[in-house]
Amino acid sequence: MERNDDLFTYGETGFSILLKGSYRKVEWNEINEIIAYKRDLVTTDQVCLDIVLDESIISFSEENNGWDGFVKKMNAMFPTIDQDWERKVTYPPFATNLTILYKKQLSLACDQ
């Protein structure tokens, strides 16, 4: 794993995120959904991401170290994500603007 910043490290197939003092490894292909939204903090807003896995959700915000690097890597790994998503989540101010950036396509057994 290559160390990029305090919160994230990246490898060829995924990343690790520092949670409660230890790193949690996540493979890009494990991600079921990526949700962006904004929290109203009265005088400012905070853009957040939820990474939805099978049995957990990892949440972090633009206030966390490594946000910019993660967003760049995420956009590269999921090219179907609208590259203008941050602007769309940011405006209008003080609105949640919940946006599903990525949703894994599930295949049914009868589709095979």
C-alpha positions as CSV (number, residue, x, y, z in Angstrom):
1,M,0.0,0.0,0.0
2,E,1.2,3.5,-0.9
3,R,0.7,6.0,1.9
4,N,-1.0,9.2,0.6
5,D,-2.2,11.0,3.7
6,D,-3.3,10.5,7.3
7,L,-6.7,9.0,6.7
8,F,-6.3,7.0,3.5
9,T,-3.8,4.6,2.0
10,Y,-4.2,3.3,-1.6
11,G,-3.4,0.1,-3.3
12,E,-4.0,-1.3,-6.8
13,T,-7.5,-2.7,-5.9
14,G,-8.7,-0.6,-3.1
15,F,-7.9,1.6,-0.2
16,S,-7.6,1.6,3.6
17,I,-9.2,4.1,5.8
18,L,-8.2,4.9,9.4
19,L,-11.2,4.2,11.7
20,K,-11.0,4.3,15.5
21,G,-7.2,3.9,15.5
22,S,-6.8,1.1,13.0
23,Y,-7.0,0.8,9.2
24,R,-10.0,-0.8,7.5
25,K,-9.3,-2.2,4.0
26,V,-11.9,-1.7,1.4
27,E,-11.7,-3.2,-2.2
28,W,-13.2,-0.9,-4.8
29,N,-15.4,-3.8,-6.0
30,E,-16.9,-4.2,-2.5
31,I,-18.6,-0.8,-2.7
32,N,-22.3,-1.2,-3.3
33,E,-23.2,2.5,-3.3
34,I,-21.6,5.9,-2.8
35,I,-23.8,8.7,-1.5
36,A,-22.9,12.4,-1.3
37,Y,-24.8,14.9,0.7
38,K,-24.5,18.1,2.7
39,R,-24.9,18.8,6.4
40,D,-26.2,22.2,7.4
41,L,-23.9,23.4,10.2
42,V,-25.9,26.7,10.7
43,T,-23.3,29.1,9.3
44,T,-21.6,26.7,6.9
45,D,-22.3,23.5,5.1
46,Q,-20.2,20.3,5.1
47,V,-20.1,17.9,2.1
48,C,-20.1,14.3,3.2
49,L,-19.7,10.9,1.6
50,D,-21.2,7.6,2.7
51,I,-19.5,4.4,1.3
52,V,-22.0,1.6,1.5
53,L,-20.6,-1.9,1.8
54,D,-22.5,-5.2,2.4
55,E,-22.6,-4.9,6.2
56,S,-21.4,-1.4,7.0
57,I,-21.3,2.2,6.0
58,I,-18.2,4.3,6.1
59,S,-18.9,8.1,6.5
60,F,-16.5,11.0,6.2
61,S,-16.5,14.6,5.2
62,E,-14.5,17.2,3.4
63,E,-13.1,18.2,6.8
64,N,-11.2,14.9,7.0
65,N,-7.5,14.8,5.9
66,G,-7.3,13.2,2.5
67,W,-10.7,14.2,1.2
68,D,-9.3,15.7,-2.1
69,G,-7.1,12.7,-2.8
70,F,-10.0,10.3,-2.1
71,V,-12.4,12.2,-4.3
72,K,-9.8,12.2,-7.2
73,K,-9.2,8.4,-6.8
74,M,-12.9,7.7,-6.5
75,N,-13.7,9.6,-9.6
76,A,-11.0,7.7,-11.5
77,M,-12.2,4.3,-10.2
78,F,-15.9,5.0,-11.0
79,P,-15.9,6.8,-14.3
80,T,-19.7,6.8,-14.5
81,I,-19.8,9.3,-11.5
82,D,-20.7,12.8,-12.7
83,Q,-17.5,14.8,-12.5
84,D,-19.4,17.9,-11.5
85,W,-21.1,16.2,-8.5
86,E,-19.4,18.4,-5.9
87,R,-20.8,21.6,-7.4
88,K,-24.2,19.9,-7.6
89,V,-24.1,18.8,-4.0
90,T,-22.8,22.2,-2.8
91,Y,-25.5,24.4,-4.4
92,P,-28.0,25.5,-3.3
93,P,-26.5,26.2,0.1
94,F,-28.0,24.8,3.3
95,A,-29.9,22.1,1.4
96,T,-29.1,18.4,1.9
97,N,-28.8,17.7,-1.8
98,L,-28.5,14.0,-1.3
99,T,-27.1,12.4,-4.5
100,I,-26.3,8.8,-5.3
101,L,-23.0,9.0,-7.1
102,Y,-22.6,5.3,-7.7
103,K,-24.8,2.2,-7.3
104,K,-23.5,-1.3,-8.1
105,Q,-25.5,-3.0,-10.7
106,L,-26.7,-6.4,-9.4
107,S,-27.1,-9.2,-11.8
108,L,-29.9,-11.7,-11.3
109,A,-29.2,-15.5,-11.6
110,C,-31.7,-15.6,-14.6
111,D,-29.6,-12.9,-16.4
112,Q,-26.7,-15.3,-16.8
